[in-house]
Amino acid sequence: GLKDISDAPDREKDVPVFWHIPKAGGSTIKDIVGTCHARVVANEIGVLDNHEKDTQLEVTKIEGQGETLFVNVDTTTLNGIYRARDMGLGPSGLSGLIITPFIKETSTIFDPRSDRKGRVFATFRHPLDRVVSLFKYLQYAEWEPTYDPQLKEWSLDKYANSDRIENNWMTRHLTGTYDADLTDAHLAQAMGVMKSKIFVGLMNRMEESMNRFETYFGLTYTLNPTEQESCREGLFTVGTNIGGNTDTHAGEDQKNYNKIEKPKPGSKTYERIMAENNYDMELYKFAVNLFEEQEAYVKGQPEDFRLVDSTCSRCDQYEAAAREAETAEREQEERDRQRGEDGEG
C-alpha cells in the first residue's frame, strides 16, 4: 500500500503519509501541510466531538482547530488505523495528509486494488536530543493521558535509568517489534524500509526539508498565496515545536524547564541514553546519508516550488466581497444624504 521512493509520482492519487517521530519537529511540518497548505488531515483530531462513533467517512471541522479540515478517523493508534482501513480511508481520496507513528500498520489502509497509494515522509532528529526534549515535555504535558506529576521532580539521569525511557523507538516502529528484544536483523530491516519507502527530512535542516517535501509532493499554494506564505513563515519563526531547548510547555516554570542540558559524552547518563537507542543512532546516521542522496529527487527544481504556478481561488471571493461592501457603503451614504436633505426641507 506504500509506494517506493523511486516510483514515479502521481500527484493526483498519491497520499502523503507523515511518519511522526516524537519530538523530531513533526508538529511544525504537519501544521504547515495541514494548515498553510490546507490539506485535509487524518490524525487523532478527527475523532473529537464524538466522531469516533461515526460509521461513515466524512470531512469535518473540529471545535478549536480553526479552519483546518479533518477526516473522522484516528490514524495514531492501532485500533484507529484498523477502523480507518475498514471504513475505506485509503481509496476514498478524502485525506490529503495522513499522520501516524505506525508505518507498517498504516500501509494496510491502502487497498492493493486501488490506484491510491501512500507516500511516506518524516523528519529525523539525533536520538539524544529527542530523549532530552521528550523528557522535558513529559514533565509538563498535563494534557497527556499518561501525565505523571512526579516526573516534574525527576532528573534526566533518573529518567534515563528508569523503565520510562524509550528503547529504540524508530527501529521498533519501522519493524513492528514493540516488545521483543531487537537484533541486528531488525536494524537491517528498518534501514531497508527507510531506504525504499521514506523521503527523509532533518530537524536541524527544517526549512530545507520542508522545501523538499513541498517539491516532492507538488504542494503549491491554491487559496491565497500571500496568506499561506505568511502562515508558513509564522510557523518557522515561532514554530510548533522546533525549538530544541526553547519548548514552551512549562508556562511560568520555563526557567527551570530550560535548565535541563544534554549530558556530555562519557557521562553515565549519556552512555545510558545511547545504550537504549543504539539501533536508533544507526538509523539517524543512515537518515543523514539518505538526506544527501535523496536530493536527486528534487534537483533542478526551485527552492520556492510552493510559489510556482500558485493560484488564488479566494482572491475573487475577497474582491467580490470588497465590491459588495463598497457598494453597500455608497448606498448607505446616499441614504444618509437623502435623509439630511429631507430634514432640511
N, C-alpha and C positions, 0 to 999 in steps of 0.2 A: 503493500500500500504506500510505500515511501519511495520517491524517485531517487536515483543516484545523482550525485553532484554533476556527473558528466552527461547526464541525459539532456537532450535538447529541451529548452524551456518552452512552456505553453502558458503564457501569462494570463490567458483567459480561464484555463482549467486548473493550473497548479494552485494548491492551497498552502500558504506559508504556515509552517508549524514551528513555533519557537520553543526550544528546549530550555526551560527556565531553571538554571542552576542557582541555588540560593546565594544571595549576596554577591552576585557577579555582574551587577549593572543591568539586570534584566528588566526591572521595573521601568527604567528610563526608556529602553528600547521598545517595550510593549506599549508604553504611553505614546511614544512618537508614532508608531504604526497605527495603533488603535484610535488615538485622539486626533493627532495632527493630520494623519493620512485618512482618517475617517473610515477605517476598516471595521467591519462588524466582527466583534471579538467573541471567541469561545474560551472561557476560563471558569473560575469559580463564581464570578459575579452574576452570571446569567440565571442562577437558581435562587437568587434572593427574591424577596417579595412573593414567596410561596410558589415560585415557578418550578421547584423540584417535584411538584405534583402533576405537572403538565404531562399529557400523553402524546402530544404532537409538537413538532419543532415549530418555533416561531422566533422572529426577531423582535426584541423588546427594549424599551428604555427602563433603567433601574433607578429608583429614587436615590438621589445623592451622587449620581455618576455623570452628571452633566448631559451633554448631547451624545456621548458615546453609546452605540448600539451593541447589544449582546444577544447571542443565541441562548435559549433557555436550557442550557446543559452545564455540567461541571466537568471539565477535562483535566482537573488537577488531582482527582482521586481515582483509584482503580474502579470502584463501583460506578463513579460518574462517567468514566470512559466507556465502560460496557453499556451503560444506559444510552450514551450518545451514539454508540455503534448501533444499538438495537433500534434507535429512533431514526437512523439513516443520516447522521450528520455529514459523513464524508461525501457521499454522492449528491447531497442536497444543494450544494453551492451557496448555502446561506452564510457561511463564515468566511471572512477574509483574513482571519488570523486565529489560529488555534494555539493556545498556550498550555504547556504541560511539563511536569517533571518526568513523565513516564513515556519515553520514546518507543520502546518495544511494544508496549500495550496499545499506544495510540495508533500504531501502524494498522491495527485491526479495524479502525474506524473506516478505512478506505476499502471499499468493495473492489476486489480484483477485476470484476466485470465492468466497472465504471471507468470512464476516461479522466475522472478527477482523482488526482493523487497528491499526497503531501510532499512538501519540500522542507527539510529541516534546517534551521539556523540557530546559532547560540552564541553567547558571549562567555569567554573564559577568563578566570582570574586566578592568580597564584594561590594555591591551597592555604598557605599560611595567612595571607591577607583575608581570605574568605573565612577562615576559622575565627580570627580575631573580630572581624566585623559581625559575624553571626553571634558570637558570644555577647558582644555589646548590645546587639539587637534583642536577644533573648532576655537580657537583664531588665529591659524597659518595655517590652512589647505586651502591654497589659491586654490588648485586644486579641492576642493569640489564645486559642483554646488550651494550649499546653503551657501557658504562662505560669511560672513559679516565682513568687516574690523573693524566695530565699536566694535565687541567683544574683540578686542585686548586691548581696553581701559577699559573693564569691570573688576570688581572684582568678585570673586567667589560668594560673598554674593549677588551682583546684579543679577548674573546669576541664583542663586538658587531661587530668588524671582521673576523671570520673567516667562513668559509663554514658554520660550525656554527649560526649564529643562524637562527631560524625566519624565514621570509618569508611574512607574511600567512597564517598557519596557518588561521584561521577561513574566510577567503574561499576559499582553495584547497579546503578540505574541503567547504564548502557547495556548491561548483560542480563538484567532481570534477576540478579543474585542478591537478594535483600538480607538473607540471614546466614547462609553457609559461608565457610571460610573461602577466601579468594586465593587464586593461584596465578601463576604467570600466564596460564591459558586464558584466564578471564581478561587479563590485561591485553593480550593479543587480540582477543575477540572485540574488546572495547575500541582498540585502535582501528580495527577493521571497519567497525560501524562509523567511527569518526571520519575516516578517510573516504568512505564511499557515500555516506549519507549526509554529513553535516557541513554546512557552509559556515565557516568559523569567523568570529569576531573576537576582539580582545578588549577587556575593560580599560586597560591603560592606553588604548588607542581607539577610544569610543567614537569620536566623530568620524574618523576614517572608516571604522567598522560600519557605522550607520550609512555612510555614503555607499559602501559596497553593498549592503543589504538592499538599499533602495534601487541601485542599479541592477542587481541580480534578479530582483522580483519585479522590476519595472514599475516601481512606485513613483508616480508623478502627481503633482497637485491638480485636482479637478474641481475643487469647490471655490476657494478664494485664495490664490497663491500668497497674497500679502499676509493674510491672517494665518494661514497654515505655516508659513515660514516663521512668523513671529511665535507661534506655538512651539515649533521645533527649537528655535533659538532659546526660548524660555526654559525648556527642559534641559538643554545643555548648560545653560548659565546657572540655574538653580538646582536642576537635577531632581529626579525622584529618589535615587539612592546612589548617585555617582560618587559621593564624596569621600570614600575611604574612611578617614578619621573625622569627617565633618558630618556624619549622620545626625539627624535632628530628632531622634525618637525620645530623648531623655528630658525634654522640656526644661524646667528650671534647674535640673541637675546636670545640665550639659557640660559644665566644667569638669565634674568628676568623671563623667562618661568619656570625655575625650582624653582623660589621663592614661587610659589603657594603651600601652605601647606594645608593638610587636616584640616578641622575645628574640634575643640575639642568637645567631648560630653558635652552637656549642653549649648553650644553656640547656638544663634539663627539660624545661617547658618546650623549648624549640624542638628538641630531639623527640619528645613525646608526641607533639603535634605531627611532625613529619613521619614518625613511625605509623601513626594512624592513617596517614594519607600517602603512603609510599607509592601506591599504584596511581593515585590521582596526580601526584607530582610528575610521574612519567607521562600521563595524559596531557598535563598542562604544557610540558615541553614539546610534546607532539603537536599540540594545538598551535603553539607559536610557529613551528615549522610549516604547518598547514596554512597558516595565515599568509605566509610569504608565497607559498606555492599557488594558492587559490587566487592570487592577484590576477593570474592569467585569465580568469573568467570574466573580469570586468575591465581588463586592459584596453586602452583606446577609447573608453567612454569618459565623458566629462564628470568631474567630481560632483558637480551640482546637477546630476542627472534628474533629480526631483523637479527641477525647473524647466527641463527640456520639454517643449510642446505642452506645457501646463495650460490648463483651461480654467475658466471661472464661471461655473454654472450658477453661482449665487449672485454674480455681478448684475445680470439682467434683472434678477428679483430685487436687488438693492436699488438699482436705478429706477425701476418701476415704482417701488415704494417711495423713493425720494420724489419722483414726479407727482405721485398722488398727494404726498404731504405738502408739496409746494402749491399744488392746485387748491388743496383744502385751505391753506393759509391765505391765498389770494381771495378765495371766496369769502372767508371769514372777514378779511379786511374790507371787502366790498360791502358786506352786510353791516359791519360797524360804521362804515362811512355813510351808508344809506340811513341807518338809524339816527346818526348825527344830523343829517340834513333834515330828516323828518322832525327831529326835535327843535331845530332852529325855526322850522316853518310853523 
